[in-house]
């Protein structure tokens, strides 16, 4: 038997056609908002990612000169490098991409190690309307595929960040607390509070964070608590929400103030997209105002990435595995009518059909039932 490594997959023709169709829809929506597509290299020097990713989470290898290279674990970091070193011009700068990403993930929890992301980066503006735009764009992109029953959960990186700074926790404890909040594990959070002897105000907020998810009433509830860690954060989220309301996006928005993103470059608003019946995020994003400075240019930025494979899975579940395919047409012809048959086939292709051409003699072994229509030329 010949096997594939864990975390990768083959896409057979029909499935790959479905995947490309989704990617093309994302591209169309991104471009309709003024974003221009970019394509970074599949691998770079490992050190370009080392400040963001643990070396054990990357696929690293040596070239013939002894340099350590890595398959890209993240496209946002690459775009930050490109903008900082190669792109000059007027801001804001709008870039989009569809690209494969490679991470050494734990496949036991259903994660892939090679997967496709479609995303955008809005660089050079820190206005709340920019954050609202990328959230609205993520919604429009998901809607374009026909996906239903999804929500965008919104949080803010500064809620967790301010707690960590106030408690002066080490990296190991920060990662543990991040994991507990992600799991909304209240009993383990309580044990953490007792073990670290966390003072009253921070302890109260930590206990509440796993419960702070829902509609706009969550913002009002937290405002009444007057936590210093949420000063300014709630007002900002409220302004973004009002803009999204004006965009007609209210039905797609909810809040999760206990949200903690896995990537540590987020500095402001953060968000994730979830669809009913799927237990993991199909979209992640947020503001990362300090990332470009690492590569030499101090610019604010915000963006998101959609997991194409997870959207595929969600769509297949919602439609019981069916998706809209283009009509398949067979053009059968006599050899002396080849020119006319080719012209007819091109007309049909321009109308959006998938067209195959065969002479009558070659059609003997063709499965006619696999075509939606058969057109004869010269018979």
The 8 nearest C-alpha neighbors of each residue, nearest first, counted from 0:
[[1, 2, 3, 4, 5, 9, 8, 7],
 [2, 0, 3, 4, 5, 9, 8, 7],
 [3, 1, 0, 4, 5, 8, 7, 9],
 [2, 4, 5, 7, 1, 8, 6, 9],
 [5, 3, 7, 6, 2, 8, 112, 1],
 [6, 4, 7, 3, 106, 112, 111, 8],
 [5, 7, 111, 112, 106, 4, 113, 110],
 [8, 6, 113, 5, 112, 111, 4, 3],
 [9, 7, 10, 6, 3, 113, 5, 4],
 [8, 10, 11, 7, 3, 15, 14, 12],
 [9, 11, 15, 14, 8, 12, 13, 18],
 [10, 12, 14, 15, 13, 9, 16, 8],
 [13, 11, 15, 14, 16, 10, 17, 9],
 [14, 12, 16, 15, 11, 17, 10, 18],
 [13, 15, 17, 16, 11, 12, 10, 18],
 [14, 16, 18, 12, 10, 17, 13, 11],
 [17, 15, 13, 19, 14, 18, 12, 20],
 [16, 18, 14, 20, 15, 19, 13, 21],
 [19, 17, 15, 21, 20, 16, 14, 22],
 [20, 18, 22, 16, 21, 17, 23, 15],
 [19, 21, 17, 23, 18, 22, 16, 24],
 [22, 20, 24, 18, 19, 23, 144, 25],
 [23, 21, 19, 25, 24, 20, 26, 18],
 [24, 22, 26, 20, 25, 21, 19, 27],
 [25, 23, 27, 21, 26, 22, 20, 28],
 [24, 26, 22, 28, 23, 140, 27, 29],
 [27, 25, 23, 29, 24, 28, 30, 22],
 [26, 28, 24, 30, 25, 29, 31, 23],
 [27, 29, 31, 25, 30, 26, 140, 24],
 [30, 28, 26, 32, 31, 34, 27, 25],
 [29, 31, 34, 33, 32, 27, 28, 26],
 [30, 32, 28, 29, 33, 27, 34, 26],
 [33, 31, 30, 29, 34, 28, 136, 93],
 [32, 34, 30, 31, 35, 93, 29, 94],
 [35, 33, 93, 30, 94, 29, 95, 32],
 [36, 34, 94, 95, 30, 93, 37, 33],
 [37, 35, 95, 96, 94, 34, 38, 30],
 [36, 38, 96, 95, 94, 35, 39, 78],
 [39, 37, 96, 40, 36, 98, 97, 95],
 [38, 40, 77, 41, 37, 78, 74, 81],
 [41, 39, 42, 38, 43, 71, 77, 70],
 [40, 42, 71, 70, 39, 43, 99, 100],
 [43, 41, 70, 69, 71, 40, 68, 44],
 [44, 42, 68, 69, 45, 70, 40, 71],
 [43, 45, 68, 46, 47, 69, 67, 42],
 [44, 46, 68, 69, 47, 48, 67, 43],
 [45, 47, 49, 48, 44, 50, 67, 68],
 [48, 46, 45, 44, 49, 43, 50, 77],
 [49, 47, 46, 51, 50, 45, 52, 76],
 [48, 50, 46, 52, 51, 47, 45, 53],
 [51, 49, 48, 52, 46, 47, 53, 293],
 [52, 50, 49, 48, 53, 263, 264, 262],
 [53, 51, 49, 48, 50, 54, 56, 57],
 [52, 54, 55, 56, 49, 51, 57, 50],
 [53, 55, 56, 57, 52, 49, 59, 58],
 [56, 54, 53, 57, 103, 58, 52, 59],
 [55, 57, 103, 54, 53, 102, 52, 104],
 [58, 56, 102, 54, 55, 103, 59, 72],
 [57, 59, 69, 70, 103, 102, 60, 56],
 [58, 60, 69, 68, 57, 70, 67, 45],
 [59, 61, 68, 67, 69, 62, 58, 66],
 [62, 60, 67, 66, 65, 68, 63, 59],
 [61, 63, 65, 64, 66, 67, 60, 68],
 [62, 64, 65, 61, 66, 67, 60, 68],
 [65, 63, 62, 66, 61, 67, 68, 60],
 [64, 66, 62, 61, 63, 67, 60, 68],
 [67, 65, 61, 62, 64, 68, 44, 63],
 [66, 68, 61, 60, 45, 44, 65, 59],
 [67, 69, 44, 45, 60, 43, 59, 61],
 [70, 68, 59, 45, 42, 58, 43, 44],
 [71, 69, 42, 58, 41, 101, 72, 59],
 [70, 72, 42, 73, 41, 100, 101, 69],
 [73, 71, 101, 102, 100, 57, 70, 74],
 [74, 72, 71, 75, 76, 100, 77, 101],
 [73, 75, 77, 76, 78, 71, 72, 100],
 [76, 74, 78, 77, 73, 79, 120, 302],
 [77, 75, 79, 74, 78, 73, 80, 48],
 [78, 76, 80, 74, 79, 75, 81, 39],
 [77, 79, 81, 75, 80, 76, 82, 74],
 [78, 80, 76, 291, 82, 77, 81, 83],
 [81, 79, 77, 83, 78, 294, 82, 84],
 [82, 80, 78, 84, 85, 83, 79, 77],
 [83, 81, 86, 79, 80, 84, 85, 78],
 [84, 82, 296, 80, 81, 295, 294, 79],
 [83, 85, 81, 82, 80, 86, 295, 294],
 [86, 84, 81, 82, 83, 87, 80, 78],
 [87, 85, 82, 84, 81, 83, 88, 92],
 [88, 86, 85, 89, 82, 83, 84, 90],
 [89, 87, 90, 86, 92, 91, 82, 85],
 [88, 90, 91, 92, 87, 123, 86, 122],
 [91, 89, 92, 123, 88, 122, 124, 93],
 [90, 92, 123, 122, 124, 89, 93, 121],
 [91, 93, 90, 122, 121, 123, 94, 89],
 [92, 94, 34, 121, 120, 35, 122, 91],
 [95, 93, 35, 34, 120, 119, 36, 37],
 [96, 94, 119, 36, 118, 35, 34, 37],
 [97, 95, 36, 37, 118, 117, 98, 38],
 [96, 98, 117, 116, 118, 115, 22, 99],
 [99, 97, 115, 116, 96, 100, 117, 38],
 [98, 100, 115, 114, 116, 113, 101, 97],
 [99, 101, 72, 114, 113, 71, 115, 73],
 [102, 100, 113, 72, 112, 71, 70, 114],
 [103, 101, 112, 72, 57, 104, 56, 58],
 [102, 104, 56, 112, 57, 58, 105, 101],
 [105, 103, 102, 112, 106, 110, 111, 56],
 [104, 106, 107, 108, 110, 103, 109, 111],
 [105, 107, 110, 109, 108, 104, 6, 111],
 [106, 108, 105, 109, 110, 104, 6, 5],
 [109, 107, 106, 110, 105, 104, 111, 279],
 [108, 110, 106, 107, 111, 105, 6, 104],
 [111, 109, 106, 108, 104, 105, 112, 6],
 [112, 110, 6, 113, 114, 106, 7, 109],
 [111, 113, 6, 102, 101, 103, 104, 7],
 [114, 112, 101, 111, 7, 100, 6, 99],
 [113, 115, 99, 100, 111, 112, 116, 101],
 [116, 114, 99, 98, 307, 100, 306, 308],
 [115, 117, 306, 305, 98, 97, 304, 307],
 [118, 116, 97, 305, 304, 96, 98, 306],
 [117, 119, 304, 303, 96, 95, 305, 116],
 [118, 120, 95, 302, 94, 303, 96, 121],
 [119, 121, 302, 94, 301, 93, 122, 95],
 [122, 120, 93, 301, 300, 92, 302, 94],
 [123, 121, 300, 92, 91, 124, 299, 120],
 [122, 124, 91, 299, 90, 298, 300, 92],
 [125, 123, 299, 126, 91, 122, 300, 129],
 [126, 124, 299, 127, 300, 129, 123, 288],
 [125, 127, 128, 129, 124, 130, 131, 299],
 [126, 128, 130, 129, 239, 131, 125, 238],
 [127, 129, 131, 126, 130, 132, 239, 242],
 [130, 128, 132, 127, 131, 126, 133, 125],
 [131, 129, 127, 132, 128, 133, 134, 301],
 [130, 132, 128, 134, 129, 239, 133, 135],
 [133, 131, 129, 135, 130, 134, 128, 136],
 [132, 134, 136, 135, 130, 131, 302, 137],
 [135, 133, 137, 131, 136, 132, 130, 138],
 [136, 134, 132, 138, 133, 137, 131, 139],
 [135, 137, 133, 139, 138, 134, 132, 140],
 [138, 136, 140, 134, 135, 139, 133, 141],
 [137, 139, 135, 141, 136, 140, 142, 134],
 [140, 138, 136, 142, 141, 137, 143, 135],
 [141, 139, 137, 143, 138, 25, 142, 28],
 [140, 142, 138, 143, 139, 144, 146, 137],
 [141, 143, 139, 145, 144, 140, 146, 138],
 [142, 144, 140, 141, 145, 139, 24, 25],
 [145, 143, 142, 146, 141, 21, 24, 140],
 [144, 146, 142, 143, 147, 141, 314, 140],
 [147, 145, 144, 142, 314, 141, 148, 149],
 [146, 148, 149, 145, 142, 274, 317, 314],
 [149, 147, 275, 274, 150, 146, 273, 251],
 [150, 148, 274, 273, 147, 275, 251, 272],
 [149, 151, 251, 273, 272, 252, 152, 274],
 [150, 152, 272, 252, 271, 251, 253, 153],
 [153, 151, 253, 254, 271, 270, 255, 252],
 [154, 152, 270, 254, 255, 269, 253, 151],
 [155, 153, 256, 269, 255, 258, 270, 268],
 [154, 156, 268, 269, 267, 157, 158, 256],
 [157, 155, 267, 158, 266, 159, 160, 268],
 [156, 158, 160, 159, 155, 161, 267, 266],
 [159, 157, 156, 160, 161, 228, 155, 229],
 [158, 160, 162, 157, 161, 156, 163, 259],
 [161, 159, 157, 163, 162, 158, 156, 164],
 [160, 162, 164, 163, 159, 158, 157, 228],
 [163, 161, 165, 159, 160, 164, 166, 158],
 [162, 164, 160, 166, 161, 165, 168, 167],
 [165, 163, 161, 167, 162, 166, 160, 168],
 [164, 166, 162, 163, 167, 161, 168, 201],
 [165, 167, 163, 168, 164, 162, 197, 201],
 [168, 166, 164, 165, 163, 169, 162, 173],
 [169, 167, 166, 172, 163, 173, 170, 164],
 [168, 170, 172, 171, 173, 167, 174, 163],
 [171, 169, 173, 172, 174, 168, 175, 167],
 [170, 172, 174, 173, 169, 175, 168, 176],
 [171, 173, 175, 169, 174, 170, 168, 176],
 [174, 172, 170, 176, 175, 171, 168, 177],
 [175, 173, 177, 171, 172, 176, 170, 178],
 [176, 174, 172, 178, 177, 173, 171, 179],
 [175, 177, 179, 173, 178, 174, 172, 180],
 [178, 176, 174, 180, 175, 179, 173, 181],
 [177, 179, 181, 175, 176, 180, 174, 182],
 [180, 178, 176, 182, 184, 181, 177, 183],
 [181, 179, 183, 177, 182, 178, 176, 257],
 [180, 182, 178, 179, 183, 177, 259, 258],
 [181, 183, 179, 184, 180, 178, 209, 185],
 [184, 182, 180, 209, 181, 185, 179, 210],
 [185, 183, 182, 179, 187, 186, 188, 180],
 [184, 186, 188, 187, 183, 189, 206, 209],
 [185, 187, 189, 188, 184, 190, 191, 183],
 [186, 188, 190, 189, 185, 184, 191, 179],
 [189, 187, 191, 185, 190, 186, 184, 192],
 [188, 190, 186, 192, 187, 191, 185, 193],
 [189, 191, 187, 193, 188, 192, 194, 186],
 [190, 192, 188, 194, 189, 193, 195, 187],
 [193, 191, 189, 197, 195, 190, 194, 196],
 [194, 192, 196, 190, 191, 195, 189, 197],
 [193, 195, 191, 196, 192, 190, 197, 189],
 [194, 196, 192, 197, 193, 191, 190, 198],
 [197, 195, 193, 194, 192, 198, 191, 202],
 [198, 196, 192, 195, 202, 199, 201, 193],
 [199, 197, 202, 201, 200, 196, 192, 203],
 [198, 200, 202, 201, 203, 197, 204, 196],
 [201, 199, 203, 202, 198, 204, 226, 197],
 [202, 200, 204, 203, 199, 198, 205, 197],
 [203, 201, 199, 205, 200, 204, 197, 198],
 [202, 204, 200, 206, 201, 205, 199, 207],
 [203, 205, 207, 201, 206, 202, 208, 200],
 [206, 204, 202, 208, 207, 203, 201, 188],
 [205, 207, 203, 204, 208, 202, 185, 209],
 [206, 208, 204, 210, 205, 209, 203, 211],
 [207, 209, 257, 211, 210, 205, 206, 204],
 [210, 208, 183, 257, 207, 211, 180, 206],
 [211, 209, 208, 207, 212, 257, 183, 206],
 [212, 210, 208, 256, 209, 255, 217, 257],
 [211, 213, 255, 254, 210, 256, 217, 214],
 [212, 214, 254, 253, 217, 255, 211, 215],
 [213, 215, 253, 216, 254, 217, 212, 252],
 [214, 216, 217, 218, 213, 254, 219, 253],
 [215, 217, 219, 214, 218, 220, 213, 221],
 [218, 216, 220, 215, 219, 214, 213, 211],
 [219, 217, 221, 216, 220, 215, 222, 233],
 [220, 218, 216, 222, 217, 221, 223, 215],
 [219, 221, 217, 218, 222, 223, 216, 224],
 [220, 222, 224, 218, 223, 219, 217, 225],
 [223, 221, 219, 224, 220, 225, 218, 233],
 [222, 224, 221, 225, 220, 219, 226, 218],
 [223, 225, 221, 222, 226, 220, 204, 219],
 [226, 224, 223, 222, 227, 221, 230, 229],
 [227, 225, 228, 229, 224, 230, 204, 200],
 [226, 228, 230, 229, 225, 161, 200, 231],
 [229, 227, 226, 161, 230, 158, 162, 157],
 [228, 230, 232, 227, 226, 158, 231, 233],
 [231, 229, 227, 232, 228, 233, 226, 225],
 [230, 232, 234, 233, 229, 235, 228, 236],
 [233, 231, 229, 235, 230, 234, 236, 155],
 [232, 234, 236, 235, 231, 237, 229, 218],
 [233, 235, 237, 231, 236, 232, 238, 230],
 [236, 234, 238, 232, 237, 233, 231, 239],
 [237, 235, 233, 239, 238, 234, 240, 232],
 [236, 238, 234, 240, 235, 239, 233, 241],
 [239, 237, 241, 235, 240, 236, 234, 242],
 [240, 238, 236, 242, 241, 237, 131, 127],
 [239, 241, 243, 237, 242, 238, 236, 244],
 [240, 242, 244, 238, 243, 239, 237, 245],
 [243, 241, 245, 239, 244, 240, 246, 131],
 [244, 242, 246, 240, 245, 248, 241, 131],
 [243, 245, 241, 249, 247, 246, 242, 248],
 [244, 246, 242, 243, 247, 241, 248, 249],
 [247, 245, 243, 244, 248, 242, 135, 249],
 [248, 246, 244, 245, 249, 243, 250, 242],
 [247, 249, 243, 244, 246, 251, 250, 252],
 [248, 250, 244, 252, 251, 247, 243, 240],
 [251, 249, 248, 252, 247, 150, 253, 244],
 [250, 252, 150, 249, 248, 151, 149, 253],
 [253, 251, 151, 249, 250, 150, 152, 248],
 [252, 254, 152, 214, 213, 151, 153, 150],
 [255, 253, 153, 152, 212, 213, 214, 154],
 [254, 256, 212, 154, 257, 258, 153, 211],
 [255, 257, 154, 258, 211, 208, 254, 212],
 [256, 258, 208, 255, 209, 180, 211, 259],
 [259, 257, 256, 255, 154, 181, 260, 180],
 [258, 260, 181, 177, 257, 261, 156, 159],
 [259, 261, 262, 258, 263, 269, 265, 156],
 [262, 260, 263, 259, 177, 178, 264, 181],
 [263, 261, 260, 264, 265, 51, 52, 259],
 [262, 264, 265, 261, 260, 51, 266, 52],
 [263, 265, 287, 262, 290, 266, 289, 51],
 [266, 264, 287, 286, 263, 267, 156, 285],
 [267, 265, 287, 156, 286, 288, 264, 157],
 [268, 266, 286, 156, 155, 157, 265, 269],
 [267, 269, 155, 285, 286, 154, 156, 270],
 [270, 268, 285, 154, 155, 284, 153, 156],
 [271, 269, 153, 284, 152, 283, 285, 154],
 [272, 270, 283, 152, 282, 151, 280, 284],
 [271, 273, 151, 282, 281, 280, 150, 152],
 [272, 274, 280, 150, 149, 281, 151, 271],
 [275, 273, 149, 148, 277, 276, 150, 272],
 [274, 276, 277, 148, 149, 273, 278, 147],
 [275, 277, 274, 278, 313, 316, 273, 317],
 [278, 276, 275, 279, 274, 313, 273, 280],
 [277, 279, 276, 280, 273, 275, 274, 281],
 [280, 278, 277, 281, 273, 274, 309, 272],
 [279, 281, 273, 272, 282, 271, 283, 278],
 [280, 282, 306, 272, 309, 273, 305, 310],
 [281, 283, 305, 272, 271, 280, 304, 306],
 [284, 282, 271, 303, 304, 270, 272, 305],
 [303, 285, 283, 270, 302, 269, 304, 271],
 [284, 286, 269, 268, 301, 302, 270, 303],
 [285, 287, 301, 267, 268, 265, 266, 300],
 [288, 286, 265, 266, 300, 289, 264, 301],
 [287, 289, 299, 300, 290, 286, 266, 298],
 [290, 288, 292, 287, 291, 299, 297, 264],
 [289, 291, 292, 293, 287, 288, 264, 79],
 [292, 290, 79, 293, 294, 296, 297, 289],
 [291, 293, 297, 296, 295, 294, 290, 289],
 [292, 294, 291, 295, 290, 289, 296, 297],
 [295, 293, 292, 291, 80, 83, 296, 79],
 [294, 296, 292, 293, 83, 291, 297, 84],
 [297, 295, 292, 83, 291, 298, 294, 293],
 [296, 298, 292, 291, 295, 299, 289, 288],
 [297, 299, 123, 296, 291, 288, 300, 292],
 [300, 298, 288, 123, 125, 124, 122, 287],
 [301, 299, 122, 288, 287, 121, 123, 286],
 [300, 302, 286, 121, 285, 287, 120, 130],
 [303, 301, 120, 119, 284, 285, 121, 133],
 [284, 302, 304, 118, 283, 119, 285, 305],
 [303, 305, 118, 117, 283, 282, 116, 284],
 [304, 306, 282, 117, 116, 281, 118, 307],
 [307, 305, 116, 281, 309, 308, 282, 115],
 [306, 308, 310, 309, 115, 116, 305, 311],
 [309, 307, 311, 310, 306, 312, 115, 114],
 [310, 308, 312, 311, 306, 307, 281, 313],
 [309, 311, 313, 307, 312, 308, 314, 281],
 [312, 310, 308, 314, 309, 313, 315, 307],
 [311, 313, 309, 315, 310, 314, 316, 308],
 [312, 314, 310, 316, 315, 311, 309, 317],
 [315, 313, 317, 311, 316, 312, 146, 318],
 [316, 314, 320, 312, 318, 313, 317, 319],
 [317, 315, 319, 313, 314, 318, 320, 312],
 [316, 318, 314, 315, 319, 313, 320, 147],
 [317, 319, 315, 321, 320, 316, 314, 322],
 [320, 318, 316, 315, 321, 317, 314, 322],
 [319, 321, 315, 318, 316, 322, 314, 317],
 [322, 320, 318, 319, 315, 323, 314, 316],
 [323, 321, 324, 320, 318, 315, 17, 314],
 [322, 324, 325, 321, 17, 326, 20, 318],
 [323, 325, 322, 326, 17, 327, 16, 321],
 [326, 324, 352, 327, 353, 323, 351, 371],
 [327, 325, 352, 371, 353, 328, 324, 370],
 [328, 326, 353, 370, 371, 354, 352, 325],
 [327, 329, 354, 372, 370, 373, 371, 353],
 [328, 330, 373, 355, 354, 356, 374, 331],
 [329, 331, 374, 356, 375, 373, 355, 357],
 [332, 330, 375, 357, 358, 359, 356, 376],
 [333, 331, 376, 358, 359, 375, 377, 336],
 [332, 334, 336, 335, 358, 377, 359, 337],
 [333, 335, 337, 336, 332, 358, 359, 338],
 [334, 336, 333, 337, 338, 332, 377, 339],
 [337, 335, 333, 334, 339, 338, 340, 377],
 [336, 338, 340, 334, 339, 335, 341, 332],
 [337, 339, 341, 340, 336, 342, 335, 343],
 [340, 338, 342, 336, 341, 337, 343, 376],
 [341, 339, 337, 343, 342, 338, 376, 336],
 [340, 342, 344, 338, 343, 339, 337, 345],
 [341, 343, 339, 345, 340, 344, 338, 346],
 [344, 342, 340, 346, 341, 345, 339, 347],
 [345, 343, 341, 347, 346, 342, 340, 348],
 [346, 344, 348, 342, 347, 343, 349, 341],
 [345, 347, 343, 349, 344, 348, 342, 350],
 [346, 348, 350, 344, 345, 349, 352, 343],
 [349, 347, 352, 345, 351, 350, 346, 353],
 [348, 350, 346, 351, 347, 345, 352, 344],
 [349, 351, 347, 348, 352, 346, 345, 353],
 [352, 350, 348, 349, 353, 347, 325, 326],
 [353, 351, 348, 326, 347, 350, 325, 327],
 [352, 354, 327, 348, 326, 328, 325, 351],
 [355, 353, 328, 329, 327, 352, 344, 348],
 [354, 356, 329, 330, 328, 357, 353, 344],
 [357, 355, 330, 329, 331, 354, 358, 344],
 [358, 356, 331, 361, 362, 359, 330, 332],
 [357, 359, 332, 361, 331, 360, 333, 334],
 [358, 360, 362, 361, 331, 332, 333, 357],
 [359, 361, 358, 362, 363, 357, 333, 332],
 [362, 360, 358, 359, 363, 357, 364, 365],
 [363, 361, 365, 359, 364, 360, 357, 358],
 [362, 364, 361, 365, 360, 359, 366, 367],
 [365, 363, 362, 366, 361, 367, 360, 359],
 [366, 364, 362, 363, 367, 361, 369, 368],
 [367, 365, 368, 369, 364, 370, 362, 363],
 [366, 368, 369, 370, 365, 373, 329, 362],
 [369, 367, 370, 366, 371, 365, 372, 373],
 [368, 370, 367, 366, 371, 327, 365, 372],
 [371, 369, 327, 368, 372, 328, 367, 329],
 [370, 372, 327, 328, 326, 369, 373, 368],
 [371, 373, 328, 370, 329, 374, 327, 326],
 [372, 374, 329, 328, 330, 375, 370, 371],
 [375, 373, 330, 329, 331, 372, 376, 328],
 [376, 374, 331, 330, 332, 378, 377, 373],
 [375, 377, 332, 378, 340, 331, 374, 336],
 [376, 378, 333, 332, 336, 375, 335, 340],
 [377, 376, 375, 332, 333, 331, 359, 336]]
